[in-house]
Amino acid sequence: MFLVMHRTQSLDFGIVVEGEVEMMLDDGSRTRLGRGDIAVQRATMHAWRNPSPDSWARMVFVLQDTKPLVVGGQRLGEELGRGTEGIPPSGNDD
């Protein structure tokens, strides 16, 4: 399975509408979300995965543009991850 660890320069609200979804963060943590659960994140490296081999899952996302996040003097901008070379940037990382 190909998972894309990525980061957006935004405040993200992800709501599980149906099924189960696993959120993975770059520190190795995994959180399983079910129908009605909400994930809120800002500038985290993350990936999403449907843990079920035979059931579908659906999420709705609302992304709000934010100012760049600076941690330890380093600006954390948009990072689309490996395998996304053909996807254009959002443009909010300028």
N, C-alpha and C positions, 0 to 999 in steps of 0.2 A: 504494500500500500504506500502511495506517495503522499506525504504530508508536507505542506509548505509552512514552515515557521516564518512569520512575517510580523511587521510592526507598521502601524499607521500613525500619522500625526493627527490624532483625533481623540475625542472622548467617545467611547463605543458603548452602546447598550445593546446586548444580544438577548433576545427572548426566545425560549424554546416553545414552539407552537405545538409540536407533536413529536413523539418518540424520545429518544435519549441521545445526548451529544456529550462527548468528552472534550474538555478544554485542557490543552497542554501548554505549559509555560516553559521558558528556556532554563529555569532552575530544575527542571525534571518533574515538577509537581503536575498532578492530573486531578481534575475535578469533573465528576459526572453530574450532568444537569438533566433534569426531566421536565415534562410539560409544565409550563408556568414559571419555571426558574429563570432568573435574570442574571447575566454576567455584566458587570460594569468595569471597564478598564481604560487606562490612558497610557499610550506609548509602551505597552508591554510586547515583548516578542512572544507570539502565541501561534497555536495551530488548533484546528477543529477536526474531530473524528467522530463518525457514527460507529459506536462499538458493536452494534448488532450486525450479524452476518445476513439476516433476512428481513429486517424491518427498516422502513425508511424513517428519516427524521427531517424536521423542518424548523428553521429558525428565521426570525425577522431581526434585522439590525438597523439601528439608527446611529449614524456617526455625526458628531458635531465637531467642526474644525476647532482647533485650539492653538494657542501659542506654542512654540517649540518647548519641549521639556529639556532642562539642563540638569544633569546629575554629575556631581564631581567635576564640574567645569566642562563636561563634554555634552554637546548637543545631541539628543537622540531624535533623529528624524525618521522619515519613512524608510522602511527597508522591506522590499517585497519578497525577498528570499530566493533560494536557488530554483531554477526551472521556470522563472517568471520573466525571462529576458524580453519576451514579446509584449508584455503588458505595459502600457504607458503609465507613468507616474500620475498621481492625483493632481499635482500642481500646487498643493498646499504646503509643500516642503521648502518653499523658496525663502 
